[in-house]
């Protein structure tokens, strides 16, 4: 099933059994958050999203109570950022094991609270329970002006492809945490932020957008399929990748671009801008001291490729996405599959 995306198929099988709300304006896979028409005289759509920490806890990827709380809020607010929403707040559901330490809860709560402050939002309420293991999920709520709708679809030939910030840090954080815990990144170096302010600007200019919570290539694969287009990336990894990602890849002897292929991302926004609006967009971004990174262009066709000085290399993003499904919960096998994939592409840098 090299080109069949298992995760997408699972979601579609579930969604096909649900009755679609007449108030929902986006179709499946078309937006990071669900967009609801409130009707009446409202000039905004309601944006709703829900996300949970599951594999991140069971694998030990997140074990600091502050980071766990921070990420619970961030993964939800990041979806609001990807549709350009003004956040109203966050609902949380937490199930604690009976032997949870007294120190854990206040530190986790501080993480949630600080991430909410960073997003300019609040915890609205939620639910707590007792269970066998720690379980956390959230639901973020926001508003999107109807005249500034931004979803995953809308990219056109000639559009420029940007990232809101340097990529790859999420990948190397996960690698070090799972494979070399003695060298893991300090918590202060991996506290990704939901790009709420940037999303509000993007809703004026972007033709499509999505967050990179599952890695850049995973994001490009989804955008490529939704838009039925071809993304060609530059191989300027020094500009595109976070300095820490570059440093870790060099130290480990990995191709640096491989940090874009991991299933664990850094919650930047990947978006497209039409050439006609690019100058005005970059001017407004500079005024808010934001410097997006140009990573490629949109062309006719279907797929994702990397343009090197010598040739264009096709990237099987479907296979990358399928890896996380086919290897199950075995991180060692997943990492070996990624390295084998990198060798096959022939991109060395």
C-alpha positions, 0 to 999 in steps of 0.5 A: 500500500505504498501510495495509500495513506492508512491514517486517511483511510481510517478517518474516512471510514469513520466519517462516512458513517456520520451525518454531516452537520448542515452548519459545517462548511469544511469537508473532511481533511480540508481544515485543521479545525472544524468550521461552523456557520453560526447563522443569523447575523454573525460575521464569524465562523466558529472554529472547533478542534480537539486533540489528545496526548496519547503516544507521546505519554505511552512512549515516554516522549513527554514526561515532564509535567510542565511540558505535558501541560504545555503541549496539551494546550499547544496541540489544540491552539495550533489547529486554531492558528492554522485556520487563522482563528481568534481563540476563545479558550480551551476545554480540557479533560484529564484522567489521573491515576490514583497514585499520581504524585502531589507535585505533578498536578500543579506543574502540569497546570502551570504548563497549560496556563503558560501555553494559554497565556502565550496564545492569548487565551484561557482555560474555559473549563473541562472534566477530571476523572480517575483512571488506570493511566494518565490521559489528557485531551483538549478542545480549543474554540475560536472565531474566524471572520467570514471574509478571511477564511483560510483552510488547507485547500486553495493552493494554485500553480505559481504560489510560493510555499512558506514555513512560519519558522525553522523546522526539524526541531521536533524530529531531533527532540523525539530522536534524542528523547527516545534513543539517546535520553542522556543527550536529550534537549533541555525542556527550555529548548523545546517548547513549541508555540501555537502560531496564533498571531501569525495565523491572524495575519495569514488569513488575509493573504494565504491561499492554504495553510496547515500546521506541521504537528506531524512533520513537514513532509506529512503536512505537504503530503496532505496539502498535496492531496487536498489541492491536487498539486505538486510541491517542489522544495528548495534544498536550502536546508541551512535556511529551512532547518532549525540550527539545533536540528542541523547540529544534531544531524551533523553530529549523528551523521544523518542527512539533515533534510530527514528531520522534515520526515519524522512523524513528530513536528514542531507546530510551525505553519506551512502555507502558500502565498500567491505571487501577487500578494507576496510583497504585501504579505512579507511587508506586514510580516516584517512589521510584526518582526516575523520572517517566514521562510520560503521553502518552495513553489507550487507546480502543476502535477501531483506529488512532492519533490526536492530540487537540487543543483543536479536534479529533481528528486521525487519524495514518496510522502505517502510512504513516509506517512505510512511508516508510522502505521506499518511499524506500529509502536516500535520507534527503533524500526520506524527510525531504521525505515526512515534511514533506509528511505533517506539512502534510497532518495540519494539526497545527501545534505 
